[in-house]
Amino acid sequence: MSTQHDTDDPQVERFAGDLLVGADAIRVFLVHLGMPADTDVYYLKRAGRWPIGSTNGGGRKGGGKLIASKRRLIRHAEEITRGAVPRKRRADQRELRAE
């Protein structure tokens, strides 16, 4: 039995090309999207407004590496630049209109 991933699988390749692992990789990608070079990726993660996760699964503090999807970072940056209302606020506004 092999524990290696099937690198010929297009689904595996698609996700492998989308995943950023580590704060430096995420920062480089965000700078490519137009963010300042001194962007603090750890702050973006702590603030909870950017789609950045951690490999420690939210467990003990300080463990794991930061991870992010290029596709989700692009979508989030586009929403910010368009002035789109975050999804959570949209739901709140619908509730207000229903009352």
TORPA-108676 format. One record per residue (C-alpha): residue number from 1; residue in one letter; x negated, y, z negated. Coordinates in Angstrom, 3 decimals. Example, Ala and Ser with C-alpha at 12.3 -4.5 7.8 and 13.67 -1.06 7.14 Angstrom:
# TORPA-108676
<r><i>1</i><aa>A</aa><x>-12.300</x><y>-4.500</y><z>-7.800</z></r>
<r><i>2</i><aa>S</aa><x>-13.670</x><y>-1.060</y><z>-7.140</z></r>
END
This chain:
# TORPA-108676
<r><i>1</i><aa>M</aa><x>0.000</x><y>0.000</y><z>0.000</z></r>
<r><i>2</i><aa>S</aa><x>-1.419</x><y>3.377</y><z>1.028</z></r>
<r><i>3</i><aa>T</aa><x>-1.044</x><y>6.486</y><z>-1.131</z></r>
<r><i>4</i><aa>Q</aa><x>-2.042</x><y>8.850</y><z>1.688</z></r>
<r><i>5</i><aa>H</aa><x>0.604</x><y>11.041</y><z>3.262</z></r>
<r><i>6</i><aa>D</aa><x>1.492</x><y>10.378</y><z>6.870</z></r>
<r><i>7</i><aa>T</aa><x>-0.139</x><y>13.374</y><z>8.568</z></r>
<r><i>8</i><aa>D</aa><x>1.512</x><y>12.472</y><z>11.878</z></r>
<r><i>9</i><aa>D</aa><x>4.946</x><y>13.167</y><z>10.376</z></r>
<r><i>10</i><aa>P</aa><x>6.131</x><y>16.581</y><z>11.726</z></r>
<r><i>11</i><aa>Q</aa><x>8.117</x><y>17.231</y><z>8.524</z></r>
<r><i>12</i><aa>V</aa><x>4.985</x><y>16.836</y><z>6.391</z></r>
<r><i>13</i><aa>E</aa><x>3.002</x><y>19.064</y><z>8.774</z></r>
<r><i>14</i><aa>R</aa><x>5.713</x><y>21.754</y><z>8.747</z></r>
<r><i>15</i><aa>F</aa><x>5.670</x><y>21.998</y><z>4.957</z></r>
<r><i>16</i><aa>A</aa><x>1.883</x><y>21.759</y><z>4.755</z></r>
<r><i>17</i><aa>G</aa><x>1.575</x><y>24.777</y><z>7.044</z></r>
<r><i>18</i><aa>D</aa><x>4.137</x><y>26.732</y><z>5.006</z></r>
<r><i>19</i><aa>L</aa><x>2.709</x><y>26.184</y><z>1.533</z></r>
<r><i>20</i><aa>L</aa><x>0.263</x><y>28.596</y><z>-0.092</z></r>
<r><i>21</i><aa>V</aa><x>-1.613</x><y>27.261</y><z>-3.123</z></r>
<r><i>22</i><aa>G</aa><x>-3.449</x><y>29.591</y><z>-5.498</z></r>
<r><i>23</i><aa>A</aa><x>-3.235</x><y>33.284</y><z>-6.265</z></r>
<r><i>24</i><aa>D</aa><x>-5.954</x><y>34.174</y><z>-3.756</z></r>
<r><i>25</i><aa>A</aa><x>-4.187</x><y>32.449</y><z>-0.857</z></r>
<r><i>26</i><aa>I</aa><x>-0.898</x><y>34.138</y><z>-1.780</z></r>
<r><i>27</i><aa>R</aa><x>-2.582</x><y>37.555</y><z>-2.102</z></r>
<r><i>28</i><aa>V</aa><x>-4.269</x><y>37.210</y><z>1.311</z></r>
<r><i>29</i><aa>F</aa><x>-0.912</x><y>36.354</y><z>2.896</z></r>
<r><i>30</i><aa>L</aa><x>0.864</x><y>39.260</y><z>1.158</z></r>
<r><i>31</i><aa>V</aa><x>-1.853</x><y>41.655</y><z>2.334</z></r>
<r><i>32</i><aa>H</aa><x>-1.293</x><y>40.277</y><z>5.844</z></r>
<r><i>33</i><aa>L</aa><x>2.391</x><y>41.219</y><z>5.393</z></r>
<r><i>34</i><aa>G</aa><x>1.424</x><y>44.790</y><z>4.450</z></r>
<r><i>35</i><aa>M</aa><x>1.039</x><y>44.704</y><z>0.665</z></r>
<r><i>36</i><aa>P</aa><x>-1.901</x><y>46.577</y><z>-0.909</z></r>
<r><i>37</i><aa>A</aa><x>-5.178</x><y>44.666</y><z>-1.199</z></r>
<r><i>38</i><aa>D</aa><x>-5.126</x><y>44.984</y><z>-4.995</z></r>
<r><i>39</i><aa>T</aa><x>-1.699</x><y>43.327</y><z>-5.359</z></r>
<r><i>40</i><aa>D</aa><x>-1.481</x><y>41.427</y><z>-8.655</z></r>
<r><i>41</i><aa>V</aa><x>0.117</x><y>38.111</y><z>-7.690</z></r>
<r><i>42</i><aa>Y</aa><x>0.320</x><y>37.058</y><z>-11.342</z></r>
<r><i>43</i><aa>Y</aa><x>2.401</x><y>40.161</y><z>-12.093</z></r>
<r><i>44</i><aa>L</aa><x>4.731</x><y>39.402</y><z>-9.169</z></r>
<r><i>45</i><aa>K</aa><x>5.199</x><y>35.896</y><z>-10.601</z></r>
<r><i>46</i><aa>R</aa><x>5.809</x><y>37.146</y><z>-14.162</z></r>
<r><i>47</i><aa>A</aa><x>8.309</x><y>39.770</y><z>-12.980</z></r>
<r><i>48</i><aa>G</aa><x>10.317</x><y>36.976</y><z>-11.376</z></r>
<r><i>49</i><aa>R</aa><x>11.455</x><y>38.982</y><z>-8.357</z></r>
<r><i>50</i><aa>W</aa><x>9.195</x><y>37.316</y><z>-5.806</z></r>
<r><i>51</i><aa>P</aa><x>9.569</x><y>33.670</y><z>-4.721</z></r>
<r><i>52</i><aa>I</aa><x>6.352</x><y>32.508</y><z>-6.367</z></r>
<r><i>53</i><aa>G</aa><x>6.224</x><y>29.338</y><z>-8.439</z></r>
<r><i>54</i><aa>S</aa><x>3.704</x><y>27.354</y><z>-10.392</z></r>
<r><i>55</i><aa>T</aa><x>2.517</x><y>23.770</y><z>-10.165</z></r>
<r><i>56</i><aa>N</aa><x>2.959</x><y>23.385</y><z>-13.931</z></r>
<r><i>57</i><aa>G</aa><x>6.740</x><y>23.471</y><z>-13.486</z></r>
<r><i>58</i><aa>G</aa><x>7.254</x><y>26.201</y><z>-16.060</z></r>
<r><i>59</i><aa>G</aa><x>5.734</x><y>24.079</y><z>-18.792</z></r>
<r><i>60</i><aa>R</aa><x>2.820</x><y>25.080</y><z>-20.951</z></r>
<r><i>61</i><aa>K</aa><x>1.485</x><y>28.583</y><z>-20.492</z></r>
<r><i>62</i><aa>G</aa><x>-1.683</x><y>28.978</y><z>-18.462</z></r>
<r><i>63</i><aa>G</aa><x>-1.669</x><y>25.622</y><z>-16.680</z></r>
<r><i>64</i><aa>G</aa><x>-1.189</x><y>24.915</y><z>-13.012</z></r>
<r><i>65</i><aa>K</aa><x>-1.698</x><y>26.968</y><z>-9.891</z></r>
<r><i>66</i><aa>L</aa><x>0.562</x><y>29.511</y><z>-8.274</z></r>
<r><i>67</i><aa>I</aa><x>2.407</x><y>28.285</y><z>-5.174</z></r>
<r><i>68</i><aa>A</aa><x>4.585</x><y>30.001</y><z>-2.599</z></r>
<r><i>69</i><aa>S</aa><x>6.243</x><y>29.359</y><z>0.738</z></r>
<r><i>70</i><aa>K</aa><x>5.137</x><y>31.644</y><z>3.571</z></r>
<r><i>71</i><aa>R</aa><x>8.655</x><y>31.531</y><z>5.015</z></r>
<r><i>72</i><aa>R</aa><x>10.267</x><y>32.578</y><z>1.725</z></r>
<r><i>73</i><aa>L</aa><x>7.712</x><y>35.354</y><z>1.149</z></r>
<r><i>74</i><aa>I</aa><x>8.387</x><y>36.719</y><z>4.642</z></r>
<r><i>75</i><aa>R</aa><x>12.157</x><y>36.593</y><z>4.070</z></r>
<r><i>76</i><aa>H</aa><x>11.808</x><y>38.350</y><z>0.703</z></r>
<r><i>77</i><aa>A</aa><x>9.583</x><y>41.089</y><z>2.156</z></r>
<r><i>78</i><aa>E</aa><x>12.072</x><y>41.634</y><z>4.993</z></r>
<r><i>79</i><aa>E</aa><x>14.953</x><y>41.940</y><z>2.513</z></r>
<r><i>80</i><aa>I</aa><x>13.014</x><y>44.531</y><z>0.531</z></r>
<r><i>81</i><aa>T</aa><x>12.108</x><y>46.590</y><z>3.608</z></r>
<r><i>82</i><aa>R</aa><x>15.687</x><y>46.485</y><z>4.914</z></r>
<r><i>83</i><aa>G</aa><x>16.972</x><y>47.584</y><z>1.540</z></r>
<r><i>84</i><aa>A</aa><x>19.053</x><y>44.450</y><z>1.200</z></r>
<r><i>85</i><aa>V</aa><x>20.795</x><y>43.874</y><z>-2.109</z></r>
<r><i>86</i><aa>P</aa><x>19.290</x><y>40.866</y><z>-3.925</z></r>
<r><i>87</i><aa>R</aa><x>21.523</x><y>37.780</y><z>-3.867</z></r>
<r><i>88</i><aa>K</aa><x>22.257</x><y>37.889</y><z>-7.593</z></r>
<r><i>89</i><aa>R</aa><x>23.516</x><y>41.469</y><z>-7.375</z></r>
<r><i>90</i><aa>R</aa><x>25.676</x><y>40.624</y><z>-4.344</z></r>
<r><i>91</i><aa>A</aa><x>27.544</x><y>38.045</y><z>-6.417</z></r>
<r><i>92</i><aa>D</aa><x>28.026</x><y>40.584</y><z>-9.231</z></r>
<r><i>93</i><aa>Q</aa><x>29.430</x><y>43.127</y><z>-6.761</z></r>
<r><i>94</i><aa>R</aa><x>31.900</x><y>40.583</y><z>-5.373</z></r>
<r><i>95</i><aa>E</aa><x>33.159</x><y>39.928</y><z>-8.888</z></r>
<r><i>96</i><aa>L</aa><x>33.668</x><y>43.657</y><z>-9.473</z></r>
<r><i>97</i><aa>R</aa><x>35.651</x><y>44.017</y><z>-6.245</z></r>
<r><i>98</i><aa>A</aa><x>37.851</x><y>41.069</y><z>-7.191</z></r>
<r><i>99</i><aa>E</aa><x>38.879</x><y>42.725</y><z>-10.485</z></r>
END
